[in-house]
Amino acid sequence: MDLHLRLDRAAGRLAAQLAGGLRDAVRAGRLAPGTRLPSTRDLAGDLDVSRGVVVTAYEQLVAEGFIVSRQGDGTRVAPVPAVRTAPEPRSEAHRRALRLAAGTDAGPADPPGIAYDLRPGKPDLASFPRGRWTATLRDVLRELPHAELNYPDPAGVLALRTELAGHLTRVRAAVAGAEAVVITAGVAQMLAVVPRILIEEGHRLLAVEDPLGHHQIPMIRATGIELAGVPVDEEGIDVAALARTGARAVLVTPAHQFPTGVVLSPRRRSALIEWARDVDALIIEDDYDGEFRYDRDPVGCLQGLEPERVVLAGSVSKALSPALRLGWAVAPPWLAVRLRAARALHDLGSPVLDQHVLARMIANGDHSQHLRLMRRRYRDRRDAFVAALAGRLPQVKVHGVSAGLHAYAELPEWCDEAKVVAAAAARGVAVEGVAPMRVRGPGPPAIVVGYARLPEHRLAEAVDLLADAIETTAGPP
């Protein structure tokens, strides 16, 4: 057993040093309760000290209650929980990162006691095409050359980048070649890397839509860049307000803004591109929910209008599953090179087999077929949710349901948003308030509701409980 103990022989008092090292290991949890320690003879041999040194150290720790020694069972760490001491977070960004890792800001687990999970941002995980994915994976494993099992190009497997370039050109009106595509671990990785590149290029500010997804706020702030919130209205981001921030980079979700669901109007699209040209800016286009539209015509991406100034980011997290951690960035040449270098430096690229499976599913039409199926399913659920809400809560204004997987529900002004969210959770319904998504400060009460994960009858049940939560919170009748 390697205990990783270090002794300074020149300092003397070896027994005290040994006792101190073992004591620290127990306190830190490196030696768990019940762990069996080496015999005094074996440990003395490992450390090249006399057996008496180990005997003395063990006796001291027995007296202090850190270890116990029994005839026939040897010496073990005492059965008491170790006291772990966590390092103090170095900054607010570090604290946010720790909260993200702990799941208090974002996490995969459903909240306890929740029967109706209406939190946004998640697809119907039960609809993942397991059969087609498994069959395609078998084909890939059978046919893939051995050389393809080596470390991949950090920018991604060429087959996937080629298929994505064609797919995005066809369905999103992008201007994309394989050389412009960099495979990422979801949009999240792109949002964690691009701001750092901007800082290296001399940027101090990143303008963002306000409100903005609350999972993204700590993620971007952790990069060290400052956020400038820009208001969103019924036409999308306010470009005049954007210009007043002084920022030369902006993050937008023009196809279906999160959380309001607004589509960037043609007038604002032109103004945004003109702003980028005037100030030599970079537009980061998160193609959020771009695959799912119901009551409106397709909206092309901004990248197709100005490919030298727009980086288009997307993923399969909503179309297939967030568990795959597969996304992409279609970037201007200078940024594509920097993104590829960042992947080479940090993680050497995304899983090869999954990239080949996705490439084949795009090529043979399985991906498009799955999207068509899910578009119909989500539309039915959207219709059921909106109808239930209109019948039970006519005073709640619903926005952004012509596309996507969520609705922005504007509450009556007398509602306390936080109390509504808490009352809903107490009734087993999980929704998210908009307050944590606001960058510049408080705003009108609203909640964001995801309808993708529940069948129609369960959505109606959830709306009944949500209505009860709203009606029983403090406020006028």
C-alpha positions as CSV (number, residue, x, y, z in Angstrom):
1,M,0.0,0.0,0.0
2,D,1.5,3.3,-1.1
3,L,0.6,5.9,1.5
4,H,2.5,8.8,-0.2
5,L,4.3,9.8,3.0
6,R,7.4,12.0,2.9
7,L,9.9,12.2,5.7
8,D,12.6,14.9,6.1
9,R,15.4,12.9,7.6
10,A,17.6,15.9,8.1
11,A,14.9,17.5,10.4
12,G,14.8,14.5,12.8
13,R,11.8,13.4,14.9
14,L,10.8,10.9,12.3
15,A,8.1,9.3,14.5
16,A,6.4,12.7,14.8
17,Q,6.7,13.4,11.1
18,L,5.2,10.0,10.3
19,A,2.3,10.5,12.8
20,G,1.6,14.0,11.3
21,G,1.6,12.7,7.7
22,L,-0.9,9.9,8.6
23,R,-3.0,12.3,10.6
24,D,-3.3,14.7,7.7
25,A,-4.2,11.9,5.3
26,V,-7.1,10.8,7.6
27,R,-8.3,14.4,8.0
28,A,-8.2,15.0,4.2
29,G,-10.1,11.8,3.5
30,R,-7.2,10.2,1.6
31,L,-7.3,7.4,4.2
32,A,-11.0,6.5,4.6
33,P,-12.5,5.1,7.8
34,G,-11.8,1.4,8.1
35,T,-8.8,1.5,5.7
36,R,-6.3,-1.2,6.8
37,L,-2.8,0.2,7.3
38,P,0.5,-1.7,6.7
39,S,2.0,-3.6,9.6
40,T,4.7,-1.8,11.5
41,R,7.3,-4.1,9.9
42,D,6.1,-3.5,6.3
43,L,5.8,0.2,6.7
44,A,9.2,0.5,8.3
45,G,10.7,-1.4,5.3
46,D,8.8,0.8,2.8
47,L,10.1,4.0,4.5
48,D,13.5,2.7,5.3
49,V,13.3,3.5,9.0
50,S,13.5,1.4,12.1
51,R,10.4,-0.4,13.2
52,G,10.4,1.5,16.5
53,V,9.7,4.8,14.5
54,V,6.5,3.3,13.1
55,V,5.5,1.7,16.4
56,T,5.8,5.1,18.2
57,A,3.8,6.9,15.4
58,Y,1.0,4.2,15.5
59,E,0.8,4.4,19.3
60,Q,0.4,8.2,19.2
61,L,-2.4,8.0,16.6
62,V,-4.1,5.3,18.6
63,A,-4.0,7.5,21.7
64,E,-5.5,10.4,19.6
65,G,-8.3,8.2,18.2
66,F,-7.2,8.4,14.6
67,I,-6.5,4.7,14.2
68,V,-7.4,1.5,16.1
69,S,-5.4,-1.6,16.5
70,R,-6.9,-5.0,17.3
71,Q,-5.4,-8.5,17.7
72,G,-6.0,-10.5,14.5
73,D,-7.3,-7.5,12.5
74,G,-4.2,-5.4,12.3
75,T,-4.3,-1.6,12.4
76,R,-7.1,0.4,10.7
77,V,-8.2,4.0,10.4
78,A,-10.8,4.7,13.1
79,P,-14.5,4.4,11.9
80,V,-15.2,8.2,12.1
81,P,-15.9,10.4,9.1
82,A,-12.8,12.3,7.8
83,V,-12.9,16.1,8.0
84,R,-12.4,17.5,4.5
85,T,-11.4,21.1,4.0
86,A,-12.2,22.6,0.7
87,P,-10.0,25.4,-0.7
88,E,-11.5,28.9,-0.5
89,P,-12.7,29.9,-4.0
90,R,-10.2,32.5,-5.5
91,S,-12.8,34.7,-7.2
92,E,-16.5,35.1,-8.0
93,A,-15.9,33.4,-11.3
94,H,-14.3,30.5,-9.4
95,R,-17.3,30.3,-7.1
96,R,-19.6,30.2,-10.1
97,A,-17.6,27.4,-11.7
98,L,-17.8,25.4,-8.4
99,R,-21.5,25.9,-8.3
100,L,-21.8,24.6,-11.9
101,A,-19.7,21.6,-11.1
102,A,-21.8,20.9,-8.0
103,G,-25.0,21.2,-9.9
104,T,-26.4,24.1,-7.9
105,D,-26.4,26.4,-11.0
106,A,-27.0,23.7,-13.6
107,G,-27.2,19.9,-13.3
108,P,-28.6,16.9,-15.0
109,A,-30.6,15.5,-12.0
110,D,-34.3,16.3,-11.6
111,P,-35.2,18.2,-8.4
112,P,-36.5,16.0,-5.6
113,G,-40.2,15.6,-5.4
114,I,-40.7,16.9,-9.0
115,A,-43.3,14.9,-11.0
116,Y,-43.6,17.4,-13.9
117,D,-40.3,18.7,-15.2
118,L,-41.1,21.8,-17.3
119,R,-37.6,23.3,-17.1
120,P,-36.5,24.5,-20.5
121,G,-33.5,23.4,-22.5
122,K,-34.1,19.7,-22.6
123,P,-35.5,17.5,-25.5
124,D,-37.6,14.4,-25.1
125,L,-34.8,12.1,-24.0
126,A,-37.0,9.0,-24.4
127,S,-37.2,9.7,-28.1
128,F,-33.5,9.3,-28.8
129,P,-33.2,7.0,-31.8
130,R,-31.4,4.2,-30.0
131,G,-32.0,1.6,-32.7
132,R,-30.7,3.7,-35.6
133,W,-27.8,5.0,-33.5
134,T,-26.8,1.4,-32.5
135,A,-27.1,0.1,-36.0
136,T,-25.1,2.9,-37.5
137,L,-22.4,2.4,-34.7
138,R,-22.2,-1.3,-35.7
139,D,-21.6,-0.3,-39.3
140,V,-19.0,2.2,-38.3
141,L,-17.1,-0.3,-36.1
142,R,-17.2,-2.9,-38.9
143,E,-16.1,-0.6,-41.7
144,L,-13.9,2.1,-40.1
145,P,-10.2,1.8,-41.1
146,H,-7.9,1.1,-38.2
147,A,-6.1,4.4,-38.8
148,E,-9.3,6.3,-37.9
149,L,-9.1,5.0,-34.4
150,N,-6.0,7.2,-33.8
151,Y,-6.2,10.7,-32.2
152,P,-8.5,12.7,-34.4
153,D,-7.9,16.0,-36.1
154,P,-8.7,18.5,-33.2
155,A,-11.1,20.3,-35.6
156,G,-13.1,17.1,-36.0
157,V,-13.5,14.1,-38.3
158,L,-13.4,15.3,-41.9
159,A,-16.5,13.2,-42.8
160,L,-18.6,14.9,-40.1
161,R,-17.3,18.4,-41.0
162,T,-18.1,17.8,-44.6
163,E,-21.6,16.5,-43.9
164,L,-22.4,19.3,-41.5
165,A,-21.2,21.9,-44.0
166,G,-23.6,20.5,-46.6
167,H,-26.4,20.2,-44.1
168,L,-26.1,23.7,-42.8
169,T,-25.9,25.1,-46.3
170,R,-29.1,23.3,-47.2
171,V,-31.3,23.9,-44.1
172,R,-29.8,27.0,-42.5
173,A,-28.6,28.9,-45.6
174,A,-25.1,29.0,-44.2
175,V,-22.0,29.7,-46.2
176,A,-19.9,26.7,-45.1
177,G,-17.1,24.5,-46.3
178,A,-15.5,21.7,-44.3
179,E,-12.5,23.9,-43.6
180,A,-14.7,26.4,-41.7
181,V,-16.3,23.8,-39.4
182,V,-14.8,23.0,-36.0
183,I,-16.4,20.2,-34.0
184,T,-16.9,21.2,-30.3
185,A,-18.2,19.6,-27.1
186,G,-21.6,21.3,-27.6
187,V,-22.2,25.0,-27.9
188,A,-21.0,25.3,-24.3
189,Q,-17.4,24.7,-25.2
190,M,-17.5,27.3,-27.9
191,L,-18.9,29.8,-25.4
192,A,-16.1,28.9,-23.0
193,V,-13.3,29.3,-25.6
194,V,-14.3,32.2,-27.9
195,P,-14.4,34.8,-25.1
196,R,-10.9,33.8,-24.1
197,I,-9.8,34.3,-27.7
198,L,-11.5,37.7,-27.8
199,I,-9.6,38.7,-24.6
200,E,-6.4,37.7,-26.3
201,E,-7.4,39.9,-29.3
202,G,-7.8,42.9,-27.0
203,H,-11.6,42.8,-26.3
204,R,-12.8,43.7,-22.8
205,L,-16.6,43.5,-23.3
206,L,-19.0,40.9,-24.8
207,A,-22.5,42.2,-25.4
208,V,-25.3,39.7,-24.7
209,E,-29.0,39.6,-25.1
210,D,-30.8,40.5,-21.9
211,P,-32.4,38.3,-20.7
212,L,-30.0,35.4,-21.4
213,G,-30.0,31.7,-20.4
214,H,-28.8,31.6,-16.8
215,H,-26.6,28.6,-17.5
216,Q,-24.6,30.7,-20.0
217,I,-24.1,33.7,-17.7
218,P,-21.6,32.1,-15.2
219,M,-20.0,30.0,-18.0
220,I,-19.1,33.2,-20.0
221,R,-18.2,35.2,-16.9
222,A,-15.8,32.5,-15.9
223,T,-13.7,33.3,-18.9
224,G,-12.9,36.7,-17.5
225,I,-14.7,38.8,-20.1
226,E,-17.2,41.4,-18.9
227,L,-20.8,41.2,-20.0
228,A,-22.8,44.1,-21.3
229,G,-26.6,43.3,-21.3
230,V,-28.6,44.6,-24.3
231,P,-32.4,44.7,-24.1
232,V,-34.5,42.5,-26.3
233,D,-37.9,43.5,-27.5
234,E,-40.5,42.1,-29.9
235,E,-38.0,42.5,-32.8
236,G,-35.0,40.9,-31.0
237,I,-31.9,42.6,-29.8
238,D,-31.9,46.4,-29.7
239,V,-29.0,47.2,-32.1
240,A,-29.0,50.9,-31.1
241,A,-28.5,50.0,-27.5
242,L,-25.9,47.5,-28.5
243,A,-23.9,50.2,-30.3
244,R,-24.0,52.3,-27.1
245,T,-22.2,49.6,-25.1
246,G,-18.9,50.1,-26.9
247,A,-18.6,46.3,-27.3
248,R,-17.1,44.9,-30.5
249,A,-18.5,41.4,-30.0
250,V,-22.0,40.1,-29.3
251,L,-23.7,36.8,-28.6
252,V,-27.2,36.5,-30.1
253,T,-29.9,33.8,-30.7
254,P,-31.6,35.2,-33.7
255,A,-33.6,32.1,-34.8
256,H,-35.4,31.8,-31.5
257,Q,-34.2,34.0,-28.7
258,F,-33.7,32.3,-25.3
259,P,-35.7,32.8,-23.2
260,T,-38.2,35.2,-24.8
261,G,-38.6,33.2,-28.0
262,V,-38.4,36.3,-30.3
263,V,-37.2,35.9,-33.9
264,L,-34.8,38.7,-34.9
265,S,-36.7,40.8,-37.4
266,P,-35.3,41.5,-41.0
267,R,-34.8,45.1,-40.1
268,R,-32.8,44.3,-37.0
269,R,-30.8,41.7,-38.9
270,S,-29.7,44.3,-41.4
271,A,-28.9,46.7,-38.7
272,L,-26.9,44.1,-36.7
273,I,-24.8,43.2,-39.8
274,E,-24.2,46.9,-40.5
275,W,-23.1,47.5,-36.9
276,A,-20.6,44.6,-37.2
277,R,-19.1,46.1,-40.4
278,D,-18.9,49.6,-38.9
279,V,-17.0,48.6,-35.8
280,D,-15.2,45.6,-37.1
281,A,-17.1,43.3,-34.7
282,L,-17.6,39.6,-34.3
283,I,-21.1,38.2,-34.0
284,I,-21.5,34.9,-32.1
285,E,-24.7,33.3,-33.4
286,D,-26.1,30.6,-31.2
287,D,-28.5,28.7,-33.5
288,Y,-30.7,27.8,-30.6
289,D,-33.7,25.7,-31.5
290,G,-33.1,26.4,-35.2
291,E,-34.3,22.9,-36.2
292,F,-37.8,23.2,-34.7
293,R,-40.4,25.6,-36.2
294,Y,-44.1,25.3,-36.4
295,D,-46.0,28.4,-37.4
296,R,-43.5,30.4,-39.4
297,D,-41.4,30.2,-42.5
298,P,-37.7,29.1,-42.2
299,V,-35.3,31.8,-41.1
300,G,-31.8,31.7,-42.5
301,C,-28.8,32.1,-40.2
302,L,-26.9,35.4,-39.9
303,Q,-23.7,33.7,-40.9
304,G,-25.0,33.3,-44.4
305,L,-25.2,37.1,-44.7
306,E,-21.7,37.9,-43.4
307,P,-19.5,34.8,-43.0
308,E,-16.4,36.8,-42.4
309,R,-17.9,38.4,-39.2
310,V,-20.2,35.7,-37.8
311,V,-19.4,32.4,-36.1
312,L,-22.4,30.1,-36.2
313,A,-22.7,27.7,-33.3
314,G,-25.0,24.7,-33.0
315,S,-25.2,21.2,-31.5
316,V,-27.3,18.0,-31.4
317,S,-28.2,18.6,-27.8
318,K,-31.9,19.5,-28.7
319,A,-32.2,17.4,-31.9
320,L,-30.8,14.2,-30.4
321,S,-29.4,14.3,-26.9
322,P,-27.1,16.6,-24.8
323,A,-25.3,13.4,-23.6
324,L,-23.5,13.2,-26.9
325,R,-21.7,16.5,-26.3
326,L,-21.4,17.1,-30.0
327,G,-21.6,20.6,-31.4
328,W,-19.9,22.7,-34.1
329,A,-18.8,26.2,-34.9
330,V,-18.8,27.5,-38.5
331,A,-16.2,30.3,-38.2
332,P,-14.3,32.8,-40.2
333,P,-10.9,31.5,-41.2
334,W,-8.8,33.3,-38.5
335,L,-11.2,32.1,-35.8
336,A,-11.5,28.5,-37.1
337,V,-7.7,28.2,-36.9
338,R,-7.8,29.5,-33.3
339,L,-10.6,27.2,-32.3
340,R,-8.7,24.2,-33.7
341,A,-5.6,25.2,-31.8
342,A,-7.6,25.5,-28.6
343,R,-9.0,22.0,-29.0
344,A,-5.5,20.7,-29.7
345,L,-4.2,22.4,-26.6
346,H,-7.1,21.5,-24.2
347,D,-8.6,18.1,-25.1
348,L,-7.4,16.8,-28.5
349,G,-10.9,16.7,-30.0
350,S,-14.2,15.0,-29.7
351,P,-15.0,11.2,-29.6
352,V,-14.2,9.8,-33.1
353,L,-16.8,7.0,-33.2
354,D,-19.7,9.3,-32.3
355,Q,-18.6,11.8,-35.0
356,H,-18.6,9.1,-37.6
357,V,-22.1,7.8,-36.5
358,L,-23.5,11.4,-36.7
359,A,-21.9,11.9,-40.1
360,R,-23.5,8.7,-41.5
361,M,-26.9,9.6,-40.1
362,I,-26.8,13.0,-41.8
363,A,-25.6,11.4,-45.0
364,N,-28.2,8.7,-45.2
365,G,-31.1,10.9,-44.1
366,D,-31.7,9.3,-40.7
367,H,-31.0,12.6,-38.9
368,S,-33.5,14.5,-41.1
369,Q,-36.1,11.8,-40.6
370,H,-35.7,12.0,-36.8
371,L,-36.0,15.8,-36.9
372,R,-39.3,15.6,-38.9
373,L,-40.7,13.1,-36.4
374,M,-39.7,15.2,-33.4
375,R,-41.0,18.4,-35.1
376,R,-44.5,16.8,-35.3
377,R,-44.3,15.5,-31.8
378,Y,-43.2,18.7,-30.3
379,R,-45.8,20.7,-32.2
380,D,-48.6,18.5,-30.7
381,R,-47.2,19.1,-27.2
382,R,-46.8,22.8,-27.9
383,D,-50.5,22.9,-28.9
384,A,-51.6,21.0,-25.9
385,F,-49.6,23.2,-23.5
386,V,-50.8,26.5,-25.0
387,A,-54.5,25.3,-25.1
388,A,-54.3,24.2,-21.4
389,L,-52.7,27.5,-20.4
390,A,-55.2,29.6,-22.3
391,G,-58.1,27.7,-20.7
392,R,-56.7,27.7,-17.1
393,L,-54.6,30.9,-17.0
394,P,-56.0,33.4,-19.5
395,Q,-54.3,36.2,-17.6
396,V,-50.8,34.8,-18.5
397,K,-49.4,36.0,-21.8
398,V,-47.4,33.4,-23.7
399,H,-44.7,34.4,-26.2
400,G,-42.2,32.6,-28.4
401,V,-44.2,29.4,-29.2
402,S,-44.0,29.6,-33.0
403,A,-40.7,27.5,-32.7
404,G,-38.5,25.8,-30.2
405,L,-39.1,23.7,-27.2
406,H,-40.1,26.3,-24.6
407,A,-42.6,29.1,-23.9
408,Y,-42.0,32.5,-22.3
409,A,-45.0,33.0,-19.9
410,E,-45.4,36.6,-18.8
411,L,-47.1,36.7,-15.4
412,P,-49.5,39.3,-14.2
413,E,-47.7,42.3,-12.7
414,W,-49.0,41.5,-9.2
415,C,-47.3,38.1,-9.2
416,D,-44.1,37.4,-7.2
417,E,-42.0,35.4,-9.7
418,A,-39.9,33.6,-7.0
419,K,-43.0,32.7,-5.0
420,V,-44.7,31.2,-8.1
421,V,-41.6,29.1,-8.9
422,A,-41.4,27.9,-5.3
423,A,-45.2,27.2,-5.1
424,A,-45.1,25.3,-8.4
425,A,-42.1,23.2,-7.1
426,A,-44.1,22.4,-3.9
427,R,-46.8,21.0,-6.1
428,G,-44.3,18.9,-8.1
429,V,-43.9,21.2,-11.1
430,A,-40.5,22.5,-12.0
431,V,-40.3,25.8,-14.0
432,E,-37.7,28.5,-14.1
433,G,-38.0,32.1,-13.3
434,V,-36.6,34.8,-15.6
435,A,-35.0,36.9,-12.8
436,P,-31.7,34.8,-12.7
437,M,-31.5,35.3,-16.5
438,R,-31.5,39.1,-16.4
439,V,-28.1,40.7,-16.8
440,R,-28.9,44.4,-16.1
441,G,-31.3,44.0,-13.2
442,P,-34.9,43.3,-12.3
443,G,-37.7,43.1,-14.9
444,P,-41.4,42.1,-15.2
445,P,-42.3,38.7,-13.6
446,A,-42.1,35.8,-16.0
447,I,-41.4,32.1,-16.1
448,V,-39.9,29.9,-18.8
449,V,-41.6,26.6,-19.4
450,G,-40.3,23.7,-21.4
451,Y,-43.0,21.4,-22.9
452,A,-40.8,18.9,-24.8
453,R,-40.5,16.1,-22.3
454,L,-44.1,15.4,-21.3
455,P,-46.9,13.9,-23.3
456,E,-50.1,16.0,-23.8
457,H,-52.2,14.6,-21.0
458,R,-49.3,15.2,-18.5
459,L,-48.8,18.7,-19.7
460,A,-52.5,19.5,-19.0
461,E,-52.1,18.1,-15.5
462,A,-49.0,20.2,-15.0
463,V,-50.8,23.4,-16.1
464,D,-53.5,22.7,-13.6
465,L,-50.9,22.5,-10.8
466,L,-49.1,25.6,-12.1
467,A,-52.4,27.5,-12.2
468,D,-53.0,26.6,-8.6
469,A,-49.5,27.8,-7.7
470,I,-50.1,31.2,-9.4
471,E,-53.6,31.6,-7.9
472,T,-52.6,30.9,-4.4
473,T,-49.5,33.1,-4.2
474,A,-50.0,36.6,-2.8
475,G,-51.7,39.2,-5.0
476,P,-55.1,40.4,-6.3
477,P,-57.6,37.8,-7.4
